Amino acid sequence: MANKKLDLPPGVLQPRDAVINMAPYSPPTAGRAGKLRLDFNENTVGASPKVIEYLREHLTEAGLSVYPEYGEIKQELAAFFGVETDDFILTNGTDEAIQVLINTYVDDGDEVLLLQPSYAMYRFYAQVAGASVREIRYRAEKLAFPLEELLLAIRPNTRAILIANPNNPTGTGTSRAGIQRILDKASNAAVLVDEAYYEFSGVTALPLLNDYPNLFVSRTFSKVFGMAAMRLGCLFSQSGNIEFLHKAQSPYSVNSVAVLAAHAAIQDRAFVEKYVTEVLAARELLYVGLEKLGIKYYESKANFVLFEAGSRAIPLRDELRRRGVLIRDRSYEIAGCVRVTVGTRDQVRQFLGELEQIW
């Protein structure tokens, strides 16, 4: 049923009902320079130096004047990920991967299943499409992945299921066997497994691509590769699905600078391995520090940790920001909780030092 028309000022057009019903998404992205950025789960040391070196050598005035070409980088990425070139599309970050999947498979009124809390863009793009969204909450005690609850919620008319594994902001996830159970139950639905934090968890559904035509897997260069500013990702599925995804995607949504950077990023495996090793060690250091302060936290499979600050969540975030340390409030979806990105051990020590002074 259509909504009542809004009483809008002159010169403002009436939007679609789906847009009227949406809550705006406004991430706090200003004023972050010069601070310890532990709020957006980015790589906290930056991209590989080889990426910057490669851009300096290969970025030219002429190259910026032509539309991007993807043939060479697709071959290199296919080898890197162990798939065929026809098994994925390049995307403008994970956000476009979600958008293209929704645009390809979800009509107005179709049912989309999400977990809650999770990445806000799943709901965002589902709502823009006019989908009927149902959410299954993570289990309260340890914020564990609600596998059985999700399986029970899947219906024959479920059109899409969007899952982050491991999940943001809980840090928890499910096994490959768990993903297989979802794929088996949801044979009529497009199942997206967002693996933005795969390098920290080691769990991937990519080896299942050939066995499940309803499986879609996304990866991003925004996290471990330190290329969030580039907006580059990949969306994988069987080649027959990829043909339809191409039809629903803008032909040049990934820019040439991101393509150049990717050439160098995937060559520097040592940089990624070293950073992941450092983050995993720092995560253990963070656990110990929180335990010493008597702070409850949730064990994570990603490069961030969610912890409980109670009624002090927002004041704590604001005081740390005043001290030059940025963390993310998540109390609007998990009462009293804030999320801190895990960077290096030195950065964790800096965070814990500031936290100890104000806790």
C-alpha positions as CSV (number, residue, x, y, z in Angstrom):
1,M,0.0,0.0,0.0
2,A,1.4,3.4,-1.0
3,N,2.3,5.9,1.6
4,K,0.6,9.3,1.9
5,K,2.3,12.0,-0.1
6,L,4.8,14.1,1.8
7,D,4.2,17.8,2.3
8,L,7.3,18.9,0.5
9,P,8.5,22.4,-0.2
10,P,8.4,23.8,-3.8
11,G,11.0,22.4,-6.1
12,V,11.4,19.0,-4.2
13,L,10.2,15.9,-6.0
14,Q,8.2,13.2,-4.3
15,P,10.6,10.2,-3.8
16,R,9.6,6.5,-4.0
17,D,8.0,5.0,-0.9
18,A,11.0,2.7,-0.4
19,V,13.2,5.8,0.0
20,I,10.8,7.6,2.2
21,N,10.8,4.7,4.6
22,M,14.5,4.4,4.9
23,A,16.6,5.8,7.7
24,P,19.6,7.9,6.4
25,Y,23.1,6.4,6.7
26,S,25.6,9.0,7.7
27,P,28.9,7.5,8.9
28,P,31.2,9.9,10.8
29,T,34.0,10.4,8.2
30,A,35.1,14.0,8.9
31,G,38.0,15.2,11.1
32,R,39.9,11.9,11.2
33,A,43.3,13.1,10.0
34,G,46.1,13.0,12.5
35,K,44.3,10.8,14.9
36,L,44.7,7.1,15.7
37,R,42.0,5.6,13.5
38,L,40.5,2.6,15.2
39,D,37.0,3.3,14.1
40,F,36.5,1.9,10.6
41,N,38.4,-1.4,10.6
42,E,40.9,-0.1,8.0
43,N,44.5,-1.2,7.7
44,T,46.1,1.1,10.3
45,V,49.6,1.2,8.7
46,G,48.5,2.0,5.2
47,A,48.9,0.3,1.8
48,S,51.9,-1.6,0.8
49,P,54.8,0.7,-0.2
50,K,54.9,-1.2,-3.5
51,V,51.5,0.1,-4.3
52,I,52.6,3.7,-4.1
53,E,55.8,2.9,-6.0
54,Y,53.8,1.2,-8.8
55,L,51.4,4.1,-9.1
56,R,54.3,6.6,-9.3
57,E,55.8,4.5,-12.1
58,H,52.6,3.7,-14.1
59,L,50.1,6.5,-13.5
60,T,50.3,8.9,-16.5
61,E,48.4,11.9,-17.9
62,A,47.4,9.8,-20.9
63,G,46.3,6.9,-18.7
64,L,43.9,9.2,-16.8
65,S,42.3,10.4,-20.0
66,V,40.9,7.1,-21.1
67,Y,38.3,4.7,-19.8
68,P,39.7,1.8,-17.7
69,E,40.5,-1.6,-19.1
70,Y,40.0,-4.7,-17.0
71,G,41.3,-7.6,-19.0
72,E,44.9,-7.9,-17.6
73,I,43.9,-7.3,-14.0
74,K,41.1,-9.8,-14.2
75,Q,43.6,-12.5,-15.3
76,E,46.0,-11.6,-12.4
77,L,43.1,-11.6,-9.9
78,A,41.8,-14.9,-11.2
79,A,45.2,-16.5,-10.5
80,F,45.4,-14.8,-7.1
81,F,42.0,-16.0,-6.0
82,G,42.2,-19.4,-7.7
83,V,39.1,-18.9,-9.9
84,E,38.4,-18.4,-13.7
85,T,38.2,-14.9,-15.2
86,D,34.5,-15.5,-16.0
87,D,33.8,-16.3,-12.3
88,F,33.8,-12.7,-10.9
89,I,33.3,-9.0,-11.6
90,L,35.3,-6.1,-10.3
91,T,33.2,-3.8,-8.1
92,N,33.5,-0.3,-6.6
93,G,34.1,-1.7,-3.2
94,T,31.9,-4.3,-1.5
95,D,29.0,-1.7,-1.5
96,E,28.7,-2.0,-5.3
97,A,28.8,-5.8,-5.0
98,I,25.8,-5.7,-2.7
99,Q,24.0,-3.2,-5.0
100,V,24.6,-5.2,-8.2
101,L,23.5,-8.5,-6.5
102,I,20.3,-6.8,-5.3
103,N,19.6,-5.1,-8.6
104,T,20.0,-8.5,-10.4
105,Y,17.9,-10.7,-8.2
106,V,15.5,-8.7,-6.0
107,D,12.3,-7.1,-7.1
108,D,10.0,-4.8,-5.2
109,G,8.4,-6.8,-2.4
110,D,10.8,-9.8,-2.6
111,E,11.9,-11.2,0.7
112,V,15.5,-10.6,1.8
113,L,17.0,-12.2,5.0
114,L,19.6,-10.3,7.0
115,L,21.3,-10.9,10.3
116,Q,21.1,-8.2,12.9
117,P,23.3,-6.4,13.8
118,S,25.4,-6.5,10.6
119,Y,26.8,-4.2,7.9
120,A,24.3,-1.4,7.3
121,M,24.6,-1.5,3.5
122,Y,22.8,-4.8,3.3
123,R,19.6,-3.2,4.6
124,F,20.3,0.0,2.7
125,Y,20.3,-1.6,-0.7
126,A,17.5,-4.0,0.1
127,Q,15.3,-1.1,1.2
128,V,16.2,1.0,-1.9
129,A,15.0,-1.9,-4.0
130,G,11.7,-2.0,-2.0
131,A,12.4,-5.5,-0.7
132,S,10.6,-7.0,2.3
133,V,13.4,-7.3,4.9
134,R,13.4,-9.9,7.7
135,E,16.2,-9.9,10.3
136,I,17.5,-12.7,12.6
137,R,19.4,-11.5,15.6
138,Y,22.8,-12.8,16.7
139,R,22.6,-14.9,19.9
140,A,22.6,-12.6,22.9
141,E,25.2,-14.1,25.2
142,K,28.2,-14.3,23.0
143,L,26.8,-12.8,19.8
144,A,27.3,-16.2,18.1
145,F,26.3,-16.7,14.5
146,P,22.5,-17.8,14.7
147,L,22.8,-20.7,12.2
148,E,19.9,-22.7,13.3
149,E,17.7,-19.7,13.6
150,L,18.6,-18.5,10.1
151,L,17.9,-22.0,8.7
152,L,14.4,-22.0,10.3
153,A,13.7,-18.5,8.8
154,I,14.5,-19.5,5.2
155,R,11.3,-19.9,3.1
156,P,10.6,-21.0,-0.5
157,N,10.0,-17.3,-1.4
158,T,13.2,-16.0,0.2
159,R,15.0,-14.3,-2.7
160,A,18.3,-13.2,-1.1
161,I,20.3,-13.8,2.0
162,L,23.2,-11.4,2.9
163,I,25.8,-12.6,5.4
164,A,29.1,-11.2,6.5
165,N,31.5,-13.9,7.6
166,P,33.0,-12.9,10.0
167,N,30.4,-10.3,10.8
168,N,30.8,-6.6,11.4
169,P,30.3,-5.5,14.2
170,T,30.2,-8.7,16.3
171,G,33.4,-10.3,15.0
172,T,31.7,-13.7,15.0
173,G,31.1,-16.0,12.1
174,T,30.3,-19.5,11.0
175,S,32.2,-22.4,9.4
176,R,32.3,-23.4,5.8
177,A,30.0,-26.3,6.8
178,G,27.5,-23.8,8.2
179,I,27.6,-21.9,4.9
180,Q,26.9,-25.1,3.0
181,R,23.8,-25.8,5.2
182,I,22.5,-22.3,4.3
183,L,23.1,-22.9,0.6
184,D,21.4,-26.3,0.7
185,K,18.3,-24.9,2.5
186,A,18.1,-21.7,0.4
187,S,18.3,-23.2,-3.1
188,N,16.0,-20.6,-4.5
189,A,17.8,-17.6,-3.1
190,A,21.0,-15.7,-3.9
191,V,23.2,-16.2,-0.9
192,L,25.9,-13.5,-0.5
193,V,28.9,-14.3,1.8
194,D,30.8,-11.1,2.4
195,E,34.4,-12.0,3.2
196,A,35.7,-8.5,3.9
197,Y,37.7,-9.9,6.9
198,Y,38.6,-13.3,5.5
199,E,42.4,-12.8,5.9
200,F,41.9,-12.6,9.7
201,S,39.5,-15.6,10.0
202,G,40.8,-18.0,7.4
203,V,37.3,-19.2,6.6
204,T,36.2,-18.8,2.9
205,A,33.3,-20.1,0.8
206,L,35.2,-19.6,-2.5
207,P,36.0,-23.4,-2.9
208,L,32.2,-24.0,-2.9
209,L,31.5,-21.9,-6.0
210,N,31.4,-24.8,-8.5
211,D,29.0,-26.8,-6.3
212,Y,26.4,-24.1,-5.6
213,P,24.8,-21.9,-8.3
214,N,23.2,-19.8,-5.6
215,L,26.5,-18.8,-4.0
216,F,28.0,-15.3,-4.3
217,V,31.2,-14.3,-2.4
218,S,32.5,-10.8,-2.1
219,R,36.1,-9.7,-1.2
220,T,37.5,-6.2,-0.7
221,F,40.8,-4.4,-1.0
222,S,39.6,-1.8,1.6
223,K,40.7,-3.8,4.7
224,V,43.9,-5.8,4.9
225,F,45.3,-4.4,1.6
226,G,45.0,-0.8,3.0
227,M,43.2,0.5,-0.1
228,A,39.9,1.8,1.3
229,A,40.4,5.1,-0.7
230,M,40.5,3.1,-4.0
231,R,37.1,1.5,-3.6
232,L,37.9,-1.9,-5.1
233,G,36.3,-5.2,-4.6
234,C,35.3,-8.5,-6.4
235,L,32.1,-10.4,-6.5
236,F,32.4,-14.1,-7.3
237,S,29.9,-16.6,-8.5
238,Q,29.4,-19.2,-11.3
239,S,30.0,-17.8,-14.8
240,G,26.3,-18.0,-15.8
241,N,25.4,-15.8,-12.9
242,I,28.3,-13.4,-13.7
243,E,26.8,-12.7,-17.1
244,F,23.6,-11.4,-15.5
245,L,25.6,-9.4,-12.9
246,H,27.4,-7.7,-15.7
247,K,24.1,-6.7,-17.3
248,A,23.1,-4.9,-14.0
249,Q,26.4,-3.1,-13.5
250,S,27.8,0.1,-14.8
251,P,30.5,-0.7,-17.4
252,Y,33.3,1.5,-15.9
253,S,32.5,1.6,-12.1
254,V,36.0,0.6,-11.1
255,N,38.6,3.4,-11.9
256,S,42.0,3.0,-13.5
257,V,43.9,4.1,-10.4
258,A,42.3,1.2,-8.4
259,V,43.2,-1.2,-11.2
260,L,46.8,-0.1,-11.2
261,A,47.0,-0.4,-7.4
262,A,45.6,-3.9,-7.5
263,H,48.4,-5.0,-9.8
264,A,51.0,-4.2,-7.1
265,A,48.9,-5.1,-4.0
266,I,48.4,-8.8,-4.9
267,Q,52.2,-9.1,-5.7
268,D,53.2,-8.1,-2.2
269,R,51.9,-11.2,-0.3
270,A,54.6,-10.7,2.4
271,F,53.1,-7.3,3.3
272,V,49.6,-8.8,3.9
273,E,51.0,-11.8,5.8
274,K,53.1,-9.6,8.1
275,Y,50.2,-7.3,8.8
276,V,47.8,-10.1,9.5
277,T,50.3,-11.7,11.9
278,E,50.7,-8.4,13.7
279,V,47.0,-7.8,14.0
280,L,46.4,-11.3,15.4
281,A,49.1,-10.7,18.1
282,A,47.6,-7.3,18.8
283,R,44.2,-8.7,19.2
284,E,45.4,-11.0,22.0
285,L,47.1,-8.1,23.6
286,L,43.8,-6.2,23.5
287,Y,42.0,-9.1,25.1
288,V,44.5,-9.1,28.0
289,G,44.2,-5.3,28.5
290,L,40.4,-5.3,28.5
291,E,40.4,-8.2,31.0
292,K,42.7,-6.3,33.3
293,L,40.2,-3.4,33.3
294,G,37.3,-5.8,34.0
295,I,35.7,-5.0,30.6
296,K,33.5,-7.6,28.9
297,Y,34.4,-8.1,25.3
298,Y,33.3,-10.5,22.5
299,E,35.9,-12.8,20.9
300,S,36.5,-11.8,17.3
301,K,37.6,-13.5,14.1
302,A,38.3,-10.1,12.5
303,N,40.5,-7.1,12.9
304,F,38.2,-5.4,15.5
305,V,36.8,-6.2,18.9
306,L,33.4,-5.2,20.3
307,F,33.3,-4.5,24.0
308,E,30.8,-3.3,26.6
309,A,30.9,0.2,28.0
310,G,27.4,0.4,29.3
311,S,25.9,3.9,29.7
312,R,29.4,5.3,29.1
313,A,29.6,4.2,25.5
314,I,29.1,7.6,23.8
315,P,31.0,9.6,26.5
316,L,33.9,7.2,26.2
317,R,34.0,7.5,22.4
318,D,33.9,11.3,22.7
319,E,36.6,11.5,25.4
320,L,38.9,9.2,23.4
321,R,38.4,11.3,20.3
322,R,39.4,14.4,22.3
323,R,42.6,12.5,23.2
324,G,43.2,11.6,19.5
325,V,41.9,8.0,19.5
326,L,38.9,7.1,17.3
327,I,36.6,4.2,18.1
328,R,33.1,3.5,16.9
329,D,29.9,3.6,19.0
330,R,27.6,0.7,18.3
331,S,25.3,1.2,21.2
332,Y,22.4,2.1,18.8
333,E,22.2,-1.5,17.8
334,I,23.9,-3.4,20.7
335,A,23.2,-1.7,24.0
336,G,26.3,-0.2,25.6
337,C,28.7,-1.5,23.1
338,V,31.6,0.2,21.2
339,R,33.9,-1.3,18.6
340,V,37.7,-0.8,18.4
341,T,39.8,-1.7,15.3
342,V,42.8,-3.8,16.0
343,G,46.0,-2.4,14.4
344,T,49.5,-3.0,15.6
345,R,50.6,-3.9,19.1
346,D,52.0,-0.4,19.6
347,Q,48.6,1.1,18.6
348,V,46.8,-1.3,20.9
349,R,49.1,-0.2,23.8
350,Q,48.3,3.4,23.0
351,F,44.6,2.8,23.0
352,L,44.7,0.8,26.3
353,G,46.8,3.5,27.9
354,E,44.3,6.2,27.1
355,L,41.4,3.9,28.1
356,E,42.9,3.1,31.4
357,Q,43.2,6.7,32.3
358,I,39.5,7.4,31.8
359,W,37.8,4.1,32.5
